[in-house]
Amino acid sequence: MFTQDAINFLEDLKANNTTEWMHANKKRYEAYKKDYHALIASVLDAMKPLDPSLEPLEVKNCTFRINRDIRFSKDKSPYKTNMGIWMTTNKTRKNSPGYYIHFEKGKCFIGGGVWCPDADELKKIRREIAFFHDDLEQIVEDATFKKEFGALDIEEGNVLKSAPKGYEANHPAIEYLKFKSFTISQPIAEKTFSDKQFAQKIAQKLILMKPLNDFLNRALDTEE
């Protein structure tokens, strides 16, 4: 579970997002980080028996820095005011498929898949879809999958308006081939994080994403 102290810290940080406040609340931040890492450890313990590909992961592989990259942002707030956990199925690959947990007031959700793969990776995923779209369709049309996640996420700017180069507009999987990201997500209630059985319950939801991650990993691991 995510402690109330950790949640309160993020709320107070949101209202006082300055380096001065952070320095004055260093002990609170250290306590928050301890709770954050404990939450990750509990989720990893619940997930590893369900997805052995996560076995190499340690807590440090799943964390995010609290400092924001403000170099190219108009928002110069120095710190993130949300909590994220990223469990990748292949930590040696730059952008591997995986599982994501996000805590933010009013915006809590879980997600999975691969977001914005680079050009070479996108080419591999599209090739896999082109030849084995039946496999992908079987995954996303599964009744439980559809009930939990609906369909692949459609994000503005991450879906082409026309067929990608090298593919005909009448390809049977053209709608999937237009995607530039391959992710799924589901909103979750904030109170879920306070459940003592959080790790076990969230693992049962996350593991439903494994077939999609497996398909994407197969694509990325296959050479031409």
PLY file of the C-alpha trace (Angstrom):
ply
format ascii 1.0
element vertex 224
property float x
property float y
property float z
element edge 223
property int vertex1
property int vertex2
end_header
0.00 0.00 0.00
0.97 3.64 -0.49
0.96 5.35 2.91
-1.13 8.40 3.71
2.07 10.21 4.71
3.45 9.65 1.20
0.23 10.90 -0.38
0.23 13.97 1.88
3.82 14.70 0.93
2.96 14.78 -2.78
-0.01 17.04 -2.11
2.07 19.46 -0.05
4.81 19.41 -2.68
2.24 20.28 -5.34
1.24 23.33 -3.32
4.86 24.29 -2.59
6.86 23.22 -5.62
10.12 25.02 -4.89
13.66 23.97 -4.03
13.43 25.99 -0.84
10.40 24.00 0.37
12.02 20.71 -0.60
15.21 21.55 1.29
13.18 22.51 4.35
11.27 19.19 4.13
14.19 16.89 3.40
13.23 14.44 6.16
9.69 14.17 4.76
11.12 13.53 1.30
13.39 10.78 2.63
10.40 9.16 4.36
8.38 9.46 1.12
11.18 7.82 -0.87
11.32 4.96 1.64
7.55 4.39 1.25
7.85 4.68 -2.54
10.57 2.03 -2.68
8.67 -0.25 -0.31
5.63 -0.06 -2.58
7.73 -1.00 -5.61
9.26 -3.93 -3.75
5.84 -5.26 -2.81
4.57 -4.98 -6.40
7.68 -6.71 -7.76
7.20 -9.53 -5.25
3.63 -9.97 -6.51
4.47 -9.69 -10.21
7.60 -11.80 -10.58
5.86 -15.17 -10.04
3.30 -14.15 -12.69
5.79 -12.81 -15.24
9.27 -14.39 -14.91
10.72 -11.84 -17.37
10.62 -9.31 -14.51
12.89 -11.45 -12.34
16.08 -9.41 -13.05
14.42 -6.18 -11.88
15.36 -4.47 -8.64
13.58 -1.55 -7.02
16.12 0.89 -8.49
15.18 -0.24 -12.02
11.55 0.77 -11.51
11.82 4.25 -10.01
11.57 7.74 -11.46
13.58 10.75 -10.38
11.50 13.33 -8.58
13.32 16.13 -10.41
11.65 17.35 -13.58
13.57 17.99 -16.80
12.71 21.67 -17.28
15.20 22.48 -20.05
12.59 22.63 -22.79
9.48 23.25 -20.70
7.61 26.48 -20.05
6.67 25.03 -16.65
9.77 25.52 -14.51
8.41 23.69 -11.44
11.43 21.70 -10.28
9.69 18.56 -9.01
7.21 15.94 -10.15
4.11 15.74 -7.98
3.06 12.25 -9.05
4.38 8.78 -8.32
5.22 6.28 -11.05
6.39 2.67 -11.14
7.76 1.22 -14.40
8.49 -2.50 -14.68
10.08 -3.30 -18.02
10.20 -6.81 -19.38
13.73 -6.27 -20.73
15.81 -3.76 -18.79
18.67 -3.98 -21.32
16.50 -2.57 -24.12
16.06 1.20 -24.17
12.28 1.15 -24.68
11.03 -2.29 -23.78
7.38 -3.23 -23.24
6.34 -3.25 -19.61
3.86 -2.39 -16.88
3.21 1.07 -15.42
1.49 2.29 -12.24
0.68 5.99 -11.80
-0.48 7.80 -8.67
-1.72 11.38 -9.01
-4.72 13.02 -7.40
-7.65 12.52 -9.77
-5.44 10.84 -12.40
-4.50 7.41 -11.05
-4.12 4.68 -13.65
-2.25 1.56 -14.72
-0.80 1.00 -18.18
1.28 -1.31 -20.28
2.84 -1.87 -23.69
5.46 0.27 -25.37
5.24 4.05 -25.79
6.78 5.84 -28.79
9.32 3.22 -29.93
12.12 4.58 -32.08
12.02 4.23 -35.87
13.77 0.84 -36.02
11.63 -0.60 -33.23
8.43 0.75 -34.78
9.42 -0.87 -38.07
9.79 -4.24 -36.32
6.45 -3.93 -34.55
4.66 -3.00 -37.76
6.27 -5.92 -39.59
5.07 -8.31 -36.88
1.56 -6.87 -37.10
1.56 -7.08 -40.87
2.42 -10.78 -40.88
0.74 -11.89 -37.66
-2.18 -9.50 -37.16
-4.37 -12.46 -36.26
-2.29 -12.91 -33.11
-2.69 -9.25 -32.14
-6.39 -9.30 -32.88
-6.84 -12.38 -30.72
-5.20 -10.51 -27.83
-7.14 -7.24 -28.09
-10.44 -8.95 -28.89
-10.25 -11.25 -25.87
-13.35 -10.64 -23.73
-11.45 -10.07 -20.48
-8.90 -7.80 -22.18
-11.66 -5.71 -23.75
-13.55 -5.48 -20.46
-10.47 -4.22 -18.61
-8.78 -2.00 -21.22
-11.22 -1.49 -24.06
-8.71 -1.15 -26.88
-5.24 0.18 -27.62
-4.85 3.77 -26.43
-5.41 6.41 -29.09
-3.26 9.44 -28.30
-3.27 12.61 -30.35
-0.21 12.62 -32.58
0.51 8.93 -32.07
-1.77 7.56 -34.79
-1.17 8.23 -38.48
-4.04 9.52 -40.61
-3.00 7.39 -43.59
-1.15 4.15 -44.23
2.52 4.15 -43.17
5.15 3.96 -45.88
5.42 0.47 -47.34
1.86 -0.62 -46.51
-1.27 -0.59 -48.60
-4.33 1.28 -47.35
-6.40 -1.90 -47.72
-4.14 -4.05 -45.53
-6.40 -6.05 -43.15
-4.51 -4.64 -40.14
-4.13 -1.09 -41.44
-5.74 0.52 -38.38
-3.13 -1.11 -36.13
-0.31 -0.33 -38.56
-1.14 3.38 -38.24
-0.25 3.36 -34.55
3.04 4.89 -33.42
2.59 3.78 -29.79
1.17 0.50 -28.56
-0.17 1.03 -25.06
-3.20 0.15 -22.98
-4.41 1.77 -19.77
-7.12 1.74 -17.16
-8.07 4.42 -14.59
-8.01 3.20 -11.01
-9.45 4.71 -7.85
-7.08 6.61 -5.58
-8.32 4.61 -2.59
-6.94 1.46 -4.25
-3.43 2.57 -3.27
-4.38 2.57 0.42
-5.51 -1.07 0.33
-3.21 -3.35 2.33
-3.57 -5.89 -0.49
-2.68 -3.30 -3.15
0.27 -5.22 -4.61
-1.61 -8.49 -4.97
-4.74 -6.86 -6.40
-2.91 -4.61 -8.86
-0.76 -7.55 -10.00
-3.92 -9.42 -11.02
-4.83 -6.50 -13.28
-1.36 -5.85 -14.66
-0.80 -9.47 -15.65
-3.73 -9.20 -18.06
-1.40 -6.98 -20.12
1.20 -9.73 -20.49
-0.10 -11.12 -23.83
0.31 -7.70 -25.45
3.78 -7.27 -23.94
4.72 -10.74 -25.16
3.58 -9.91 -28.69
5.56 -6.66 -28.69
8.65 -8.36 -27.28
8.40 -11.03 -29.97
8.34 -8.29 -32.58
11.33 -6.48 -31.11
13.37 -9.67 -30.68
12.81 -10.88 -34.26
15.47 -9.98 -36.80
14.69 -9.56 -40.49
0 1
1 2
2 3
3 4
4 5
5 6
6 7
7 8
8 9
9 10
10 11
11 12
12 13
13 14
14 15
15 16
16 17
17 18
18 19
19 20
20 21
21 22
22 23
23 24
24 25
25 26
26 27
27 28
28 29
29 30
30 31
31 32
32 33
33 34
34 35
35 36
36 37
37 38
38 39
39 40
40 41
41 42
42 43
43 44
44 45
45 46
46 47
47 48
48 49
49 50
50 51
51 52
52 53
53 54
54 55
55 56
56 57
57 58
58 59
59 60
60 61
61 62
62 63
63 64
64 65
65 66
66 67
67 68
68 69
69 70
70 71
71 72
72 73
73 74
74 75
75 76
76 77
77 78
78 79
79 80
80 81
81 82
82 83
83 84
84 85
85 86
86 87
87 88
88 89
89 90
90 91
91 92
92 93
93 94
94 95
95 96
96 97
97 98
98 99
99 100
100 101
101 102
102 103
103 104
104 105
105 106
106 107
107 108
108 109
109 110
110 111
111 112
112 113
113 114
114 115
115 116
116 117
117 118
118 119
119 120
120 121
121 122
122 123
123 124
124 125
125 126
126 127
127 128
128 129
129 130
130 131
131 132
132 133
133 134
134 135
135 136
136 137
137 138
138 139
139 140
140 141
141 142
142 143
143 144
144 145
145 146
146 147
147 148
148 149
149 150
150 151
151 152
152 153
153 154
154 155
155 156
156 157
157 158
158 159
159 160
160 161
161 162
162 163
163 164
164 165
165 166
166 167
167 168
168 169
169 170
170 171
171 172
172 173
173 174
174 175
175 176
176 177
177 178
178 179
179 180
180 181
181 182
182 183
183 184
184 185
185 186
186 187
187 188
188 189
189 190
190 191
191 192
192 193
193 194
194 195
195 196
196 197
197 198
198 199
199 200
200 201
201 202
202 203
203 204
204 205
205 206
206 207
207 208
208 209
209 210
210 211
211 212
212 213
213 214
214 215
215 216
216 217
217 218
218 219
219 220
220 221
221 222
222 223
